[in-house]
Amino acid sequence: MSKEGYALAKKNADAQYKIDNDACSSLSGNAKEICAADAKGKETIAKADAEAAYENTPKAREHARVAHAQANYDVAIEKCDDLAGNPKDVCVKEAKAALVKGKADAKVDRVTADTRKDAT
């Protein structure tokens, strides 16, 4: 990806975030918080993906995968707020487990890519 393409992708991510976040204003309560977390997550993912495409390094790709995992976690935690008691506890633990797994998978992929690079 060219530098101009990267800058355009970041600009588009910002514009899409504003549109998505404005759409959340008509909601209330936890639905609004879920919507806002989803909008922010999409922006973060778009920017991380653009950076990964621009830099094209294992570290940048790892960062993008961690951004995906973190965005999914943030939305899942907001959805857990609708629950109470044991179902909420289970929901939170599942969200945390998915985050840890996502981060670990991203790191394994980066280490694998680095190892392949060293081997060649």
C-alpha positions, 0 to 999 in steps of 0.5 A: 500500500502506498503512503497516500493509500494509507493516509486515505484509509485512515481518513476513511476510517475516521469518517466512517467512525463519525457516521457510525457513532452518530447513528448511535445517538438515537439509542439509549442505555446499554444499546448505545454503549454497545453501538459506540464500542462497535463503532470505535472497534471498527475504526480501530480495526480499519486503521490497524489493517491499513497500517498492516498493509502499509508496513507489511511486516509480521509485527504490524500484522500482529498488531492488526490481529490484536486490534481485532481481538480487542475490538471484539472483546470491548463489544462483548463486555458491553453486551455482558452488561445486559446480563446479571449474576452467573450468566454475566460472570460466564459472559465476561470470562468467555470474552476475556478468554477470547481476548487472550486467545486472539492475542496469543494466536497473533503472537504465534503467527508473528513468531512463525513468520519471523522464524520462516524469514530467518530460515530463508 
